[in-house]
């Protein structure tokens, strides 16, 4: 039997479950990328789950798009305070609502 052929008979969701992973949802994608950052930041990033890493990247892109370049330290403090307030609100939003929002945005 060719290598990996036995795995083709197992449904994708079952394979993910056996590997301790969550299968990709509709509109989701996964791809390995290289990240360059300070060692402590990178270690913290690697500790996050794949879903949490995606959320961090999405929030980072919002910040990046907003400023088109890294903000000054004083601006960054204000931005981080705002993000912290938003994050507390976002934590209370149920997953079902997030799925509806993602569908409406076409992701």
Sine and cosine of phi, psi and omega as CSV:
sin_phi,cos_phi,sin_psi,cos_psi,sin_omega,cos_omega
0.00,0.00,0.78,-0.63,0.02,-1.00
-0.87,0.50,0.47,-0.88,-0.06,-1.00
-0.84,0.54,0.77,-0.64,0.04,-1.00
0.99,0.15,-0.07,1.00,-0.05,-1.00
-0.89,0.45,-0.59,0.81,-0.02,-1.00
-0.90,0.43,-0.40,0.92,-0.01,-1.00
-0.98,0.21,-0.33,0.94,-0.04,-1.00
-0.93,0.38,-0.37,0.93,0.00,-1.00
-0.99,0.13,-0.21,0.98,-0.01,-1.00
-1.00,-0.01,0.80,-0.60,0.04,-1.00
-0.84,0.54,0.54,-0.84,-0.06,-1.00
-0.80,0.60,-0.69,0.73,-0.01,-1.00
-0.89,0.45,-0.63,0.78,0.00,-1.00
-0.93,0.37,-0.65,0.76,0.05,-1.00
-0.87,0.49,-0.70,0.71,0.00,-1.00
-0.89,0.46,-0.69,0.72,0.00,-1.00
-0.87,0.49,-0.70,0.71,0.00,-1.00
-0.89,0.45,-0.52,0.85,0.02,-1.00
-1.00,0.05,0.03,1.00,0.01,-1.00
0.96,0.27,0.45,0.90,-0.01,-1.00
-0.90,-0.44,0.27,-0.96,0.05,-1.00
-0.98,-0.21,0.78,-0.62,0.00,-1.00
-0.90,0.44,0.46,-0.89,0.01,-1.00
-0.91,0.41,0.64,-0.77,0.05,-1.00
-1.00,0.06,0.06,-1.00,0.02,-1.00
-0.87,0.49,0.75,-0.66,0.02,-1.00
0.99,0.16,-0.05,1.00,0.02,-1.00
-1.00,0.01,0.48,-0.88,0.07,-1.00
-0.66,-0.76,0.37,-0.93,0.01,-1.00
-0.68,-0.73,0.68,-0.73,-0.02,-1.00
-0.44,-0.90,0.69,-0.73,0.05,-1.00
-0.95,0.30,0.69,-0.72,0.02,-1.00
-0.69,-0.73,0.35,-0.94,0.06,-1.00
-0.99,-0.15,0.72,-0.70,-0.01,-1.00
-0.87,-0.49,0.73,-0.69,0.03,-1.00
-0.89,-0.46,0.87,-0.49,-0.04,-1.00
-0.37,-0.93,0.09,-1.00,0.10,-1.00
-0.86,0.50,0.50,-0.87,-0.10,-1.00
-0.84,0.54,-0.71,0.70,-0.01,-1.00
-0.90,0.44,-0.65,0.76,0.02,-1.00
-0.91,0.42,-0.71,0.70,-0.02,-1.00
-0.90,0.44,-0.66,0.75,0.04,-1.00
-0.88,0.47,-0.68,0.74,0.02,-1.00
-0.90,0.43,-0.66,0.75,0.02,-1.00
-0.88,0.47,-0.66,0.75,-0.01,-1.00
-0.93,0.37,-0.40,0.91,0.02,-1.00
-0.95,0.30,-0.36,0.93,-0.04,-1.00
-0.96,0.27,0.42,-0.91,0.10,-0.99
-0.96,0.29,0.23,-0.97,0.01,-1.00
-0.86,0.52,-0.65,0.76,0.01,-1.00
-0.90,0.43,-0.69,0.72,0.00,-1.00
-0.91,0.41,-0.62,0.79,0.05,-1.00
-0.88,0.48,-0.64,0.77,0.04,-1.00
-0.89,0.46,-0.63,0.77,0.03,-1.00
-0.92,0.40,-0.64,0.77,0.02,-1.00
-0.90,0.44,-0.69,0.73,0.01,-1.00
-0.89,0.45,-0.70,0.72,0.00,-1.00
-0.87,0.49,-0.71,0.70,0.03,-1.00
-0.90,0.43,-0.62,0.78,0.03,-1.00
-0.90,0.44,-0.62,0.79,0.02,-1.00
-0.93,0.37,-0.57,0.82,0.07,-1.00
-0.88,0.48,-0.73,0.68,0.02,-1.00
-0.89,0.46,-0.71,0.70,-0.02,-1.00
-0.89,0.46,-0.72,0.70,0.02,-1.00
-0.89,0.45,-0.58,0.81,-0.05,-1.00
-0.91,0.41,-0.61,0.79,-0.12,-0.99
-0.95,-0.32,-0.22,0.98,0.00,-1.00
0.85,0.52,-0.12,0.99,0.10,-1.00
-0.35,-0.94,0.32,-0.95,0.00,-1.00
-0.85,0.53,0.73,-0.68,0.01,-1.00
-0.94,0.34,0.35,-0.94,0.08,-1.00
-0.92,0.40,0.40,-0.92,-0.03,-1.00
-0.81,0.59,-0.62,0.78,-0.01,-1.00
-0.92,0.38,-0.66,0.75,0.03,-1.00
-0.91,0.42,-0.65,0.76,-0.04,-1.00
-0.87,0.49,-0.64,0.77,0.03,-1.00
-0.86,0.50,-0.72,0.70,0.03,-1.00
-0.89,0.46,-0.69,0.73,-0.01,-1.00
-0.89,0.46,-0.71,0.70,-0.02,-1.00
-0.90,0.43,-0.60,0.80,0.07,-1.00
-0.89,0.46,-0.68,0.73,0.03,-1.00
-0.90,0.44,-0.68,0.74,0.01,-1.00
-0.90,0.44,-0.63,0.78,0.01,-1.00
-0.88,0.47,-0.67,0.74,0.04,-1.00
-0.90,0.43,-0.68,0.73,0.01,-1.00
-0.91,0.41,-0.66,0.75,-0.01,-1.00
-0.87,0.49,-0.64,0.77,0.02,-1.00
-0.89,0.45,-0.63,0.78,0.05,-1.00
-0.93,0.37,-0.70,0.72,-0.04,-1.00
-0.89,0.46,-0.55,0.84,0.00,-1.00
-0.88,0.47,-0.46,0.89,-0.05,-1.00
-1.00,0.07,-0.12,0.99,-0.02,-1.00
-0.99,0.12,0.83,-0.56,-0.03,-1.00
-0.90,0.43,0.45,-0.90,0.01,-1.00
-0.84,0.54,-0.58,0.81,0.00,-1.00
-0.85,0.52,-0.66,0.75,0.01,-1.00
-0.91,0.42,-0.64,0.77,0.02,-1.00
-0.89,0.46,-0.64,0.76,0.02,-1.00
-0.89,0.46,-0.64,0.77,0.04,-1.00
-0.91,0.43,-0.70,0.71,0.02,-1.00
-0.87,0.49,-0.70,0.71,0.00,-1.00
-0.89,0.46,-0.64,0.77,0.04,-1.00
-0.91,0.42,-0.66,0.75,0.00,-1.00
-0.91,0.42,-0.57,0.82,0.02,-1.00
-0.99,0.16,-0.16,0.99,0.04,-1.00
0.97,0.25,0.51,0.86,0.02,-1.00
-0.99,-0.13,0.00,0.00,0.00,0.00
